[in-house]
Amino acid sequence: MLYTLKNCIFVSQDFTEMMRALGYPRLISMENFRTPNFMLVSEILIWLVKRLPPNHHNNL
């Protein structure tokens, strides 16, 4: 699927709303994604992994 600027804006809005619903402790705005923000992405990934139960097995 090709993403246009309009689609990317909706994806960003959906992502920020989903993170808010999941209880991410930091406010994420669309402005954070205007340029690559690798530190924020790494913080989000670490936070998401820590939410997994300790006995979770990932079968990739």
ABEGO torsion letter per residue (X at the ends): XBBBAAAAAAAAAAAAAAAAAAGBABBBBAAAAABBBAAAAAAAAAAAAAABBAABBBBX
